[in-house]
Amino acid sequence: MKFNTSRIKPFIVALASIILFQTALSADTYKIVVLPFDKLNKEKNDELDTLVMGISDTLSGALSTVDGFIIIDAGRVKRHLLENAEFSMAIGSDGTKDMEKLRELAKDKLDSDYIISGSFQKIGGRIQLTAKFINVSSGKIIQGVSVNGKYPDEIFTLQEKLAREIMQKITGRSDDKGTPENDKIADYTQSTGNIDAYKNYIKGRTEQVKYDISDYPKAVEFYKKALKYDKKYALAWAGLSEVHALWGYQIKYANGDWEPYLKLAVEEGVKAVEFGPTLYQTHRALSMAYLNNSDFDKAQLHIDEAYRLNNRDAETLQIMAQLKNYGYKEMAVEGTESNKYIKLSLEYNPELIIAKWSLAHSYSTVGNNQMALKEYKEVLNINPKHAPSLHSIALIYYDLQDYNNCIIYALKTVEADSKTAHHHYTLGLAYYQLKDWEKSEIALNDAVTIDPDYVNAIITLGLVYYNKAEYPMAITLYQKVLKKDPNNLLANYNLGLAYYQQKNWNIAISTFQKTVQIDAKYTDAWYSMANCYWYMKQWEKAYNTYNKVLEIDPNNTEARKWRDDSFNKWKTGQ
C-alpha cells in the first residue's frame, strides 16, 4: 500500500484586490479630439519637439475643465496616431494633414464630434500658436485662433489664452478672466511656470497612462525630474501619487511588499492637493491613494471633490465606481451604482485600461469567466504587455483546469513582468498540474529567488521534489517554512509525507500528530498516520486511527478496508 498524493492541492492566494449620474450626452456636449500640434520649425530641437504633444496634452487638460466638453483622452489619441497606419498616412510625414481622412477616422475610431488641429512656430525669441476647430460631421471650420508671445517666458500664458479663446469660439461664452471656467483653465495651464518641469511632466504622464508596471519606474523618474525644476508643481505631485498608488496596488495584487508604495502615494497626494486644491487631478490622485490603502472615507471625500470639479473625467468615474463597492462585486451587476459609473467611465474613454481591467476583474469576482476573458483580452488589444490582465487570464484558465492555456498566458505574464514572484508561481502551478516537474521546478525556483519567504511557492516546490522522489530536498523546504511558521498546516502535512516515503515511520507519525493538532478533522493526516502504524505492524493503533478517519469521513472506503484488515491482524496476533 502506498499513500496517494492526488488529494494534495496547492492553492493560489486569493486576490483582492469609486452624486448624480449622467446617462447620456446632452445637446450642449462637445466630444473633442486635440491632435498633436505641428512644429513648423524644421530644425531638430528637443524642447520644441516636446511641445508637439505637450501643447496637445495641456489643451486637453485645460479644456476638460470646461462644462460640456468631453476631451478624448490624449493617450488614446496618441495610440491611434502611432499604431494606426491610416492615421499616420492622414497626418503625413511632411506635416501636412488630410483633413477629410482625419475627420473620417476621428469619427470612426475615436467617436468624436470635433477636431482641434494646430501648429506652432518659434521665430527668434517669440512663439506663435495657431489652432482651428473642425466639425467632424460637416467639415466646417470654426474661425481659427492665433496667439503669440515670448518664448519660453510666456508659453504657459499663451496656452491658457489659446484654451480660453477656443472655449469662447466653440460655446460663445465669455473668455474674460474671472469666470469660473476661465479660472479652471488658468489653474491648469499655470500650474507650473517652468518649461523643463512641464516637459518632464508630459513625459511622465505618457508613461503612466500605459498602466503597465514596467513603465512605472520611467513615469516616476520623469515626475521627479519635473519636481526638481518646480517643487510646487501640483500635477507632477498628482502623477507621482497615482503611479505609486497603481504600482502599490499591482504589487499588493501579486502578494508583494506594497506598503511603502501606498504610503508614498498618500504623502504625494497630500502635496498635490496642497499645491493644486482647485485641480480635479490632485483630488483624484489622493482619492486613489486612500482607496488603495483601504481608507474609504477619505477616498470618497476627495473623489467627490474631483467629481465636482470635473464630472466627465473617465479616471474619476472609474474610482467612483470602485468606491461604490470596493471588492468589485457590484461593478459587473447591471443597475448598481458601481456599474453605472464604470459604464459612464468607459463611455467617455472606451480605452481606459484601468476601467476595463476593473470591469474584467469584477466579472471574474462574480464567476462570469466568459465576460471577464472578453474584457481582459480587450485590454490586451490596447496594451499587449499589460501584466495584470495577462496574469488574470492565466488564473481564469487555471481555475477552469485549462492548464495549457494557463501556461501560454503565464509565460506572457512573466515576459511582461519578470520581477513579480506570483507570476512565476502561477506558471509553476500550471506545469505542476501537467506533471511537468522540471519546468515546474524552474518556475517555482524563480518565484522563491525573487521572494525567499513566498510560503506557497516553497510548499509547492517541495511537492515537486516529492513527486521527483527527492525527499531530502522536500524536507529541507518544508522545514524552512516551519521554522518561521510552526503551525503551517500544509508544511506539516507534506513534511510527514516526505518522511513517510522514506519509511521513517516514527518521525512521520509525530509530524502527522502535529498536523491534526492544528486541524483535528484533517482526514488525510489521520489516514497517513494510520498507514504508518500499519507498516509498523502496530495493529491496535492502526485500527484506532483508521476509526478516527471514519468518524470524520464515514464513506472513506479505503480507511474502512484497512481498518478491518488491521482488526483481523490484531485479533489473530499476526
C-alpha positions as CSV (number, residue, x, y, z in Angstrom):
1,M,0.0,0.0,0.0
2,K,1.3,3.4,-1.0
3,F,-0.2,6.7,0.0
4,N,-2.0,8.5,-2.8
5,T,-1.0,12.2,-3.1
6,S,-3.8,13.1,-5.5
7,R,-5.6,14.9,-2.8
8,I,-2.8,17.3,-2.2
9,K,-4.0,20.5,-3.9
10,P,-1.7,23.6,-3.8
11,F,-3.6,26.8,-3.8
12,I,-3.4,30.3,-5.1
13,V,-3.7,33.1,-2.6
14,A,-7.0,34.9,-3.0
15,L,-6.5,38.0,-5.0
16,A,-8.2,41.0,-3.6
17,S,-7.6,43.3,-4.8
18,I,-15.5,55.0,-6.9
19,I,-23.6,62.3,-6.9
20,L,-25.6,62.2,-9.7
21,F,-25.3,60.1,-12.8
22,Q,-25.0,61.4,-16.4
23,T,-26.5,58.7,-18.5
24,A,-26.4,60.5,-21.9
25,L,-24.6,63.3,-23.6
26,S,-26.6,66.5,-23.7
27,A,-27.2,68.6,-26.8
28,D,-24.6,71.1,-25.5
29,T,-21.9,68.4,-25.1
30,Y,-18.8,68.5,-27.4
31,K,-16.7,65.4,-27.8
32,I,-13.3,66.8,-28.9
33,V,-10.0,65.4,-30.2
34,V,-7.0,67.6,-29.8
35,L,-4.4,66.5,-32.4
36,P,-0.7,66.8,-31.8
37,F,0.4,70.3,-32.8
38,D,2.6,70.7,-35.9
39,K,6.1,72.1,-35.4
40,L,6.7,74.5,-38.3
41,N,10.4,74.9,-37.3
42,K,12.3,72.3,-39.4
43,E,15.4,72.1,-37.3
44,K,15.8,69.4,-34.6
45,N,15.1,70.8,-31.2
46,D,14.2,68.5,-28.2
47,E,12.4,71.3,-26.3
48,L,10.3,72.3,-29.2
49,D,9.7,68.6,-30.1
50,T,8.2,68.2,-26.6
51,L,5.6,70.9,-27.5
52,V,4.2,68.7,-30.3
53,M,2.4,66.5,-27.7
54,G,2.8,69.0,-24.9
55,I,0.5,71.7,-26.2
56,S,-2.0,69.0,-27.2
57,D,-1.9,67.5,-23.6
58,T,-2.2,70.9,-22.0
59,L,-5.1,72.0,-24.1
60,S,-6.8,68.6,-23.5
61,G,-6.3,69.0,-19.8
62,A,-7.4,72.7,-19.7
63,L,-10.5,72.2,-22.0
64,S,-11.5,69.1,-20.0
65,T,-12.4,71.5,-17.1
66,V,-15.0,73.3,-19.3
67,D,-18.6,72.4,-18.7
68,G,-19.9,70.4,-21.6
69,F,-16.5,69.5,-23.1
70,I,-15.6,65.8,-23.3
71,I,-12.0,65.6,-24.4
72,I,-10.9,62.4,-26.0
73,D,-8.0,61.1,-23.8
74,A,-4.7,62.3,-25.1
75,G,-3.1,58.9,-24.5
76,R,-5.8,57.3,-26.6
77,V,-5.2,59.8,-29.4
78,K,-1.5,59.0,-29.3
79,R,-2.0,55.3,-29.5
80,H,-4.2,55.6,-32.6
81,L,-1.8,58.1,-34.3
82,L,1.2,55.9,-33.6
83,E,-0.4,52.5,-34.2
84,N,-2.9,53.1,-36.9
85,A,-1.4,53.2,-40.4
86,E,-4.5,55.2,-41.7
87,F,-3.9,57.9,-39.1
88,S,-0.2,58.1,-40.0
89,M,-0.9,58.5,-43.7
90,A,-3.6,61.1,-42.9
91,I,-1.1,63.1,-40.8
92,G,1.6,62.9,-43.4
93,S,5.3,62.7,-42.9
94,D,5.8,66.3,-44.1
95,G,3.4,67.8,-41.5
96,T,0.5,68.2,-44.0
97,K,-2.8,66.7,-43.0
98,D,-5.5,65.0,-45.0
99,M,-8.3,66.6,-43.0
100,E,-11.0,64.7,-44.8
101,K,-9.4,61.4,-43.9
102,L,-8.7,62.6,-40.3
103,R,-12.4,63.6,-40.0
104,E,-13.4,60.1,-41.1
105,L,-11.0,58.4,-38.7
106,A,-11.8,60.7,-35.8
107,K,-15.5,59.8,-36.1
108,D,-15.0,56.1,-36.7
109,K,-12.0,55.3,-34.4
110,L,-12.4,57.9,-31.7
111,D,-16.1,58.7,-31.7
112,S,-15.5,62.4,-31.7
113,D,-17.7,65.3,-32.8
114,Y,-14.9,67.9,-33.2
115,I,-11.2,68.1,-34.0
116,I,-8.8,70.7,-32.8
117,S,-5.8,71.0,-35.1
118,G,-3.0,73.4,-34.6
119,S,0.6,74.4,-35.2
120,F,3.4,76.5,-33.6
121,Q,6.4,78.3,-34.8
122,K,9.3,79.8,-32.9
123,I,10.8,82.9,-34.5
124,G,13.7,84.4,-32.6
125,G,12.6,84.9,-29.0
126,R,8.9,84.6,-29.8
127,I,6.5,81.8,-30.5
128,Q,3.1,81.7,-32.3
129,L,0.4,79.1,-31.5
130,T,-2.5,78.6,-34.0
131,A,-5.5,76.3,-33.8
132,K,-8.7,75.7,-35.7
133,F,-11.8,73.9,-34.6
134,I,-13.4,71.5,-37.1
135,N,-16.8,69.9,-37.1
136,V,-16.2,66.2,-37.8
137,S,-19.6,65.6,-39.5
138,S,-19.8,68.7,-41.7
139,G,-16.1,69.5,-42.1
140,K,-17.0,73.2,-41.2
141,I,-14.0,75.1,-39.8
142,I,-14.9,77.4,-37.0
143,Q,-12.9,80.6,-37.0
144,G,-9.3,79.9,-36.2
145,V,-7.4,81.2,-33.1
146,S,-3.9,82.5,-33.0
147,V,-1.8,83.8,-30.1
148,N,1.9,84.8,-29.8
149,G,4.3,85.9,-27.2
150,K,7.8,85.5,-25.7
151,Y,9.3,82.0,-25.6
152,P,9.8,80.3,-23.2
153,D,8.6,83.0,-20.7
154,E,5.0,83.2,-21.9
155,I,4.4,79.7,-23.2
156,F,2.0,78.8,-20.4
157,T,0.2,82.1,-20.6
158,L,-0.2,81.6,-24.3
159,Q,-1.6,78.1,-23.8
160,E,-4.1,79.5,-21.3
161,K,-5.1,82.2,-23.7
162,L,-5.5,79.7,-26.6
163,A,-7.6,77.4,-24.5
164,R,-9.9,80.3,-23.4
165,E,-10.3,81.6,-26.9
166,I,-11.1,78.1,-28.2
167,M,-13.7,77.7,-25.5
168,Q,-15.2,81.1,-26.4
169,K,-15.3,80.3,-30.1
170,I,-17.0,76.9,-29.5
171,T,-19.5,77.9,-26.9
172,G,-19.9,81.6,-27.4
173,R,-19.3,82.1,-23.7
174,S,-17.1,84.8,-22.3
175,D,-13.3,84.4,-22.4
176,D,-12.8,87.0,-19.8
177,K,-10.7,86.0,-16.8
178,G,-12.5,85.8,-13.5
179,T,-15.3,83.5,-14.6
180,P,-15.3,80.0,-13.0
181,E,-14.5,78.2,-16.3
182,N,-11.6,80.5,-17.1
183,D,-10.3,80.3,-13.5
184,K,-10.2,76.5,-14.0
185,I,-8.3,76.8,-17.3
186,A,-5.9,79.2,-15.7
187,D,-5.3,76.9,-12.7
188,Y,-4.5,74.0,-15.0
189,T,-2.3,75.8,-17.6
190,Q,-0.5,77.9,-15.0
191,S,0.2,75.0,-12.6
192,T,3.8,75.5,-13.4
193,G,5.8,78.3,-14.9
194,N,8.9,76.2,-15.7
195,I,9.3,74.7,-19.2
196,D,11.6,71.9,-18.0
197,A,9.2,70.9,-15.3
198,Y,6.4,70.9,-17.8
199,K,8.4,68.9,-20.4
200,N,9.2,66.1,-17.8
201,Y,5.6,66.1,-16.6
202,I,4.3,65.4,-20.1
203,K,6.8,62.5,-20.4
204,G,5.8,61.1,-17.1
205,R,2.1,61.2,-17.9
206,T,2.8,59.4,-21.2
207,E,4.4,56.5,-19.3
208,Q,1.8,56.5,-16.6
209,V,-1.3,56.0,-18.8
210,K,0.1,52.8,-20.2
211,Y,-0.9,51.3,-16.8
212,D,1.9,48.8,-17.0
213,I,4.2,48.1,-14.1
214,S,7.2,48.0,-16.4
215,D,6.6,51.7,-17.3
216,Y,6.0,53.0,-13.8
217,P,9.7,53.5,-12.9
218,K,10.1,55.7,-16.0
219,A,7.0,57.7,-15.1
220,V,8.4,58.2,-11.5
221,E,11.7,59.3,-12.9
222,F,10.1,62.0,-15.2
223,Y,7.8,63.3,-12.4
224,K,10.7,63.6,-10.0
225,K,12.7,65.5,-12.6
226,A,9.7,67.8,-13.1
227,L,9.6,68.5,-9.3
228,K,13.4,69.3,-9.3
229,Y,12.5,72.2,-11.5
230,D,9.3,73.2,-9.7
231,K,8.8,71.8,-6.2
232,K,5.2,73.1,-6.1
233,Y,4.1,71.6,-9.4
234,A,0.8,70.1,-8.3
235,L,0.2,68.0,-11.4
236,A,3.6,66.3,-11.1
237,W,2.8,65.5,-7.4
238,A,-0.5,64.1,-8.5
239,G,1.2,62.0,-11.2
240,L,3.7,60.6,-8.7
241,S,0.8,59.8,-6.3
242,E,-1.2,58.0,-8.9
243,V,1.8,56.0,-10.2
244,H,2.7,54.9,-6.6
245,A,-1.0,54.1,-5.9
246,L,-1.2,52.0,-9.1
247,W,2.2,50.4,-8.6
248,G,1.4,49.5,-5.0
249,Y,-1.9,48.0,-5.9
250,Q,-0.4,45.8,-8.5
251,I,2.3,44.6,-6.0
252,K,-0.5,44.1,-3.4
253,Y,-2.5,42.1,-6.0
254,A,0.6,40.0,-6.7
255,N,1.3,39.4,-2.9
256,G,4.4,41.6,-2.8
257,D,5.6,44.3,-0.4
258,W,3.1,47.1,-1.3
259,E,3.0,49.2,1.8
260,P,6.0,51.6,1.0
261,Y,4.4,52.4,-2.3
262,L,1.0,53.2,-1.0
263,K,2.4,55.2,1.9
264,L,4.3,57.3,-0.6
265,A,1.1,57.7,-2.7
266,V,-0.8,59.3,0.2
267,E,2.1,61.6,1.0
268,E,2.4,62.7,-2.6
269,G,-1.3,63.1,-3.0
270,V,-1.5,65.4,0.0
271,K,1.2,67.5,-1.5
272,A,-0.7,67.6,-4.8
273,V,-3.8,68.9,-3.2
274,E,-1.8,71.4,-1.1
275,F,-0.3,73.0,-4.2
276,G,-3.3,72.5,-6.5
277,P,-6.6,72.5,-4.5
278,T,-8.7,73.5,-7.5
279,L,-7.4,70.8,-9.8
280,Y,-9.6,67.7,-10.1
281,Q,-6.4,65.7,-11.0
282,T,-5.0,66.3,-7.5
283,H,-8.1,65.2,-5.7
284,R,-8.4,62.2,-8.0
285,A,-4.8,61.2,-7.2
286,L,-5.3,61.5,-3.4
287,S,-8.6,59.6,-3.6
288,M,-6.8,56.7,-5.4
289,A,-4.1,56.7,-2.8
290,Y,-6.5,56.5,0.1
291,L,-8.7,53.9,-1.8
292,N,-5.8,51.5,-2.3
293,N,-4.8,52.0,1.4
294,S,-8.4,51.0,2.2
295,D,-9.1,54.4,3.8
296,F,-12.5,54.6,2.1
297,D,-14.0,57.7,3.9
298,K,-11.1,59.9,2.9
299,A,-11.1,58.4,-0.6
300,Q,-14.7,59.3,-1.0
301,L,-14.2,62.8,0.3
302,H,-11.6,63.6,-2.4
303,I,-13.3,61.8,-5.3
304,D,-16.4,63.7,-4.6
305,E,-14.4,66.9,-4.9
306,A,-12.7,65.7,-8.1
307,Y,-16.2,64.9,-9.5
308,R,-17.5,68.3,-8.5
309,L,-14.6,69.9,-10.4
310,N,-15.0,67.6,-13.5
311,N,-17.8,65.0,-13.7
312,R,-16.7,63.9,-17.2
313,D,-13.3,62.6,-16.4
314,A,-13.2,58.9,-17.1
315,E,-10.5,58.2,-14.5
316,T,-12.5,60.0,-11.8
317,L,-15.6,57.9,-12.7
318,Q,-13.6,54.7,-12.5
319,I,-12.7,55.5,-8.9
320,M,-16.3,56.4,-8.2
321,A,-17.3,53.0,-9.5
322,Q,-14.7,51.3,-7.3
323,L,-15.7,53.1,-4.2
324,K,-19.3,52.1,-4.5
325,N,-18.4,48.6,-3.8
326,Y,-14.7,48.0,-3.0
327,G,-14.3,44.4,-3.8
328,Y,-15.6,44.7,-7.3
329,K,-18.7,42.5,-6.9
330,E,-21.4,45.1,-7.9
331,M,-19.4,46.6,-10.8
332,A,-20.5,43.8,-13.1
333,V,-24.1,43.8,-11.9
334,E,-26.5,45.8,-14.2
335,G,-28.4,48.6,-12.4
336,T,-26.0,49.1,-9.5
337,E,-24.4,52.5,-8.9
338,S,-21.0,50.9,-9.4
339,N,-22.0,49.5,-12.8
340,K,-23.4,52.9,-13.9
341,Y,-20.2,54.7,-13.0
342,I,-17.9,52.2,-14.7
343,K,-20.1,52.3,-17.9
344,L,-20.0,56.0,-17.9
345,S,-16.2,55.9,-17.5
346,L,-15.9,53.7,-20.5
347,E,-18.4,55.8,-22.5
348,Y,-16.1,58.8,-22.0
349,N,-12.9,56.7,-22.6
350,P,-13.5,53.2,-24.1
351,E,-9.8,52.5,-24.0
352,L,-9.2,53.4,-20.3
353,I,-7.1,50.4,-19.3
354,I,-7.8,50.7,-15.6
355,A,-11.5,50.9,-16.1
356,K,-11.6,47.9,-18.5
357,W,-9.4,45.9,-16.1
358,S,-11.7,46.8,-13.1
359,L,-14.7,45.7,-15.0
360,A,-13.0,42.5,-16.1
361,H,-11.9,41.8,-12.5
362,S,-15.4,42.4,-11.4
363,Y,-16.8,39.8,-13.8
364,S,-14.1,37.4,-12.6
365,T,-15.0,38.0,-9.0
366,V,-18.7,37.1,-9.6
367,G,-17.7,34.0,-11.6
368,N,-18.6,35.3,-15.1
369,N,-15.4,34.0,-16.7
370,Q,-16.6,34.5,-20.3
371,M,-17.2,38.2,-19.8
372,A,-14.0,38.5,-17.8
373,L,-11.9,37.0,-20.5
374,K,-13.6,39.2,-23.1
375,E,-12.7,42.4,-21.1
376,Y,-9.2,41.3,-20.2
377,K,-8.4,40.5,-23.8
378,E,-9.8,43.9,-24.9
379,V,-7.2,45.4,-22.5
380,L,-4.5,43.4,-24.3
381,N,-5.7,44.9,-27.6
382,I,-4.8,48.3,-26.1
383,N,-1.6,47.1,-24.4
384,P,-0.5,43.5,-25.2
385,K,2.0,43.6,-22.4
386,H,-0.4,44.6,-19.6
387,A,0.8,42.1,-16.9
388,P,-2.3,42.3,-14.6
389,S,-4.6,41.3,-17.5
390,L,-2.3,38.6,-18.8
391,H,-2.0,37.2,-15.3
392,S,-5.7,37.4,-14.6
393,I,-6.4,35.4,-17.8
394,A,-3.8,32.8,-16.8
395,L,-5.6,32.4,-13.4
396,I,-9.0,32.0,-15.0
397,Y,-7.7,29.3,-17.3
398,Y,-6.1,27.7,-14.2
399,D,-9.4,27.7,-12.4
400,L,-11.0,26.2,-15.5
401,Q,-8.3,23.4,-15.4
402,D,-7.2,24.5,-18.9
403,Y,-3.6,24.3,-17.9
404,N,-2.2,24.6,-21.4
405,N,-3.8,28.0,-22.0
406,C,-2.9,29.0,-18.5
407,I,0.8,28.3,-19.3
408,I,0.5,30.4,-22.6
409,Y,-0.7,33.4,-20.7
410,A,1.5,32.8,-17.6
411,L,4.6,32.8,-19.9
412,K,3.4,36.1,-21.5
413,T,2.9,37.5,-18.0
414,V,6.5,36.6,-17.0
415,E,7.8,38.1,-20.2
416,A,5.9,41.3,-19.4
417,D,6.9,41.4,-15.8
418,S,9.6,39.0,-14.7
419,K,10.2,40.7,-11.3
420,T,6.9,39.6,-9.6
421,A,7.2,36.3,-7.8
422,H,3.5,35.5,-8.1
423,H,3.7,35.4,-11.9
424,H,6.4,32.7,-11.8
425,Y,4.3,30.9,-9.1
426,T,1.2,30.7,-11.3
427,L,3.4,29.3,-14.2
428,G,4.9,26.7,-11.8
429,L,1.4,25.7,-10.6
430,A,0.2,25.1,-14.2
431,Y,3.3,23.0,-15.0
432,Y,2.8,21.1,-11.7
433,Q,-0.8,20.2,-12.7
434,L,0.5,18.8,-16.0
435,K,3.2,16.8,-14.0
436,D,6.0,18.6,-15.9
437,W,8.2,18.5,-12.8
438,E,11.3,20.0,-14.5
439,K,9.6,23.1,-15.8
440,S,7.5,23.5,-12.6
441,E,10.7,23.3,-10.6
442,I,12.4,26.1,-12.7
443,A,9.4,28.4,-12.4
444,L,8.9,27.9,-8.7
445,N,12.6,28.4,-8.0
446,D,12.3,31.7,-9.9
447,A,9.5,32.7,-7.6
448,V,11.4,31.8,-4.5
449,T,14.5,33.5,-5.8
450,I,12.5,36.7,-6.1
451,D,10.8,36.2,-2.8
452,P,12.6,33.8,-0.5
453,D,9.7,33.9,2.0
454,Y,7.0,33.0,-0.5
455,V,5.4,30.2,1.5
456,N,3.0,28.9,-1.1
457,A,5.8,28.7,-3.7
458,I,8.1,27.0,-1.3
459,I,5.5,24.4,-0.4
460,T,4.6,23.7,-4.0
461,L,8.3,23.4,-4.9
462,G,8.5,20.9,-2.1
463,L,5.7,18.9,-3.7
464,V,7.6,18.9,-7.0
465,Y,10.7,17.4,-5.2
466,Y,8.3,15.0,-3.5
467,N,7.0,13.8,-6.9
468,K,10.5,13.5,-8.2
469,A,11.3,11.3,-5.2
470,E,13.9,13.9,-4.0
471,Y,12.6,13.6,-0.4
472,P,15.6,15.3,1.4
473,M,15.1,18.4,-0.8
474,A,11.4,18.4,0.0
475,I,12.1,18.0,3.7
476,T,14.5,21.0,3.7
477,L,11.9,23.2,2.1
478,Y,9.1,22.2,4.5
479,Q,11.4,22.7,7.5
480,K,12.3,26.2,6.2
481,V,8.6,27.1,6.2
482,L,8.0,25.6,9.6
483,K,10.9,27.5,11.1
484,K,9.0,30.7,10.5
485,D,5.5,29.3,10.8
486,P,5.4,26.2,13.0
487,N,1.6,25.9,12.6
488,N,1.5,25.9,8.8
489,L,-0.9,23.0,8.1
490,L,0.3,22.1,4.6
491,A,4.0,22.3,5.5
492,N,3.5,19.9,8.5
493,Y,1.4,17.5,6.5
494,N,3.7,17.5,3.5
495,L,6.8,17.0,5.7
496,G,5.1,14.0,7.2
497,L,4.5,12.6,3.7
498,A,8.2,13.0,2.8
499,Y,9.2,11.1,6.0
500,Y,6.5,8.6,5.2
501,Q,8.1,7.9,1.7
502,Q,11.5,7.4,3.4
503,K,9.8,4.9,5.7
504,N,10.8,7.0,8.7
505,W,7.6,6.0,10.4
506,N,8.1,7.4,13.9
507,I,9.1,10.9,12.7
508,A,6.3,10.8,10.1
509,I,3.8,9.9,12.9
510,S,4.9,12.7,15.1
511,T,4.6,15.1,12.2
512,F,1.1,13.9,11.4
513,Q,0.2,14.3,15.0
514,K,1.3,17.9,14.9
515,T,-0.9,18.3,11.8
516,V,-4.0,17.0,13.5
517,Q,-3.3,19.2,16.5
518,I,-3.6,22.2,14.1
519,D,-6.7,20.7,12.3
520,A,-8.4,17.8,14.1
521,K,-10.5,17.0,11.1
522,Y,-7.7,16.7,8.6
523,T,-8.6,13.2,7.4
524,D,-5.6,12.8,5.1
525,A,-3.2,13.3,8.1
526,W,-5.1,10.8,10.2
527,Y,-5.1,8.3,7.3
528,S,-1.4,8.7,6.7
529,M,-0.7,8.2,10.4
530,A,-2.8,5.0,10.4
531,N,-0.8,3.8,7.4
532,C,2.4,4.3,9.4
533,Y,1.1,2.2,12.2
534,W,0.0,-0.4,9.7
535,Y,3.5,-0.7,8.2
536,M,5.0,-0.8,11.7
537,K,2.5,-3.7,12.4
538,Q,1.1,-1.8,15.4
539,W,-2.3,-3.2,14.5
540,E,-4.3,-1.8,17.5
541,K,-3.0,1.7,16.9
542,A,-3.6,1.3,13.2
543,Y,-7.2,0.1,13.9
544,N,-8.0,3.0,16.2
545,T,-6.5,5.6,13.9
546,Y,-8.4,4.3,10.8
547,N,-11.5,4.5,13.0
548,K,-10.7,8.2,13.6
549,V,-10.7,8.7,9.9
550,L,-14.1,7.0,9.6
551,E,-15.5,9.2,12.5
552,I,-14.8,12.2,10.3
553,D,-15.5,10.6,6.9
554,P,-17.8,7.6,7.3
555,N,-17.8,7.0,3.5
556,N,-14.0,6.5,3.2
557,T,-13.8,3.0,1.8
558,E,-10.0,2.8,1.9
559,A,-9.9,3.6,5.6
560,R,-12.7,1.0,6.2
561,K,-10.8,-1.6,4.2
562,W,-7.5,-1.1,6.1
563,R,-9.3,-0.7,9.4
564,D,-10.8,-4.2,9.0
565,D,-7.5,-5.6,7.9
566,S,-5.8,-4.1,11.0
567,F,-8.5,-5.5,13.2
568,N,-8.1,-9.0,11.8
569,K,-4.3,-8.9,12.2
570,W,-4.7,-7.5,15.7
571,K,-7.1,-10.3,16.9
572,T,-5.2,-13.1,15.2
573,G,-1.9,-11.9,16.6
574,Q,-0.2,-11.6,13.2
